[in-house]
Amino acid sequence: MAKQSSPCVGVCKFRRSGPAGDHCIGCSMTKDQKDLSKKIKKRSTMEAFVALVMAQQSQMGRYTHWRAAYLKRCLKKGRPAAKVVRKAG
């Protein structure tokens, strides 16, 4: 079974002012969350983590681009997208 894809979409920029500056402009994860996502091995744990990131994006707003970018990255890497992402669209 292929490895579950991280919510990262390969942008990794932290340039906003204020509290939003702690979150990536591509996926909304903080640097600590990015480090944590690299350590997740179980598919079910990654599914839950992606759901957490999606909830965070919803709360913060401004992440409407993420779903399409995530699905494109999954396709490019030949990895499955998280079920919560496939159901959301």
N, C-alpha and C positions, 0 to 999 in steps of 0.2 A: 504494500500500500504506500502511495506517495506521501511525503511529508506535508503536513498542513501548512499553508502559507501564513506568514506573519502579517499583521495589519499594515506594516510599513509599505509605502509605495515608492521608496527610493528618492525622496526629496530631501529630508533631513535638514531643515533650516529652522532656526529658532531666532527670528528677527523681530517679533512684535514687542511693543512696549507694554509695560504693566504685567499682570499675572498671566496673560496669554503668551508672554514671551518664554514661559517655561514649557510650552507645547509646540511640537513640530507643526509647521504650516501645511505639511502634506497629509499627515495622518492623525494629528492631535495628541500623539503619545508624548510623554515627558521622556527625558533621557533615562531616568530610572526604569520606566516602563519599557523602553526600547531594549535596555540591558536584560530585563526580565524575560521579554519575548524570545530572546535568543536562547534562553535556558529551558524553555518549555519543550518537553518531549512528547507528551501524550496528546493525541488528537482532541480528545474531549476537553482537556485543559485549555488548548489553544482556541477551541470553539468558544468556550466561556470567556476567554481573554478578548477575543474579537468582539463578542457581544458587549463586553465592558467598554471597549474603545468606541464602539458605535453609540453607546449610551452617552459617553463623554462627548462625542462629536455632536450629538443631538442637543445636549445641554449647552455647549459652547456656540453652536451655530457655525456658519461659514465653511462647512465641510461637504457641500453638495457634490463636489468634484471627486471625492474619495472613492465612492462605490465603483464608478466606471474605471478609475485608475487601478483600484485593487483587482477587479476582475481581469483587466488587461494584463496586469503583472502576473497573476496566477496562470493565465493562459500561456503567456510567454515562457514561464518557467516550467510549464507542464505539471503544475500542482493544483489540487482541488481548492476551490474557494470555500470559505466557511459556510456552513448551512444557513446561518443567520443572515448572511449577505445575500445568498441566492433567494431566500424567502422574502427579503425586504423589497425586492424590486418587482 
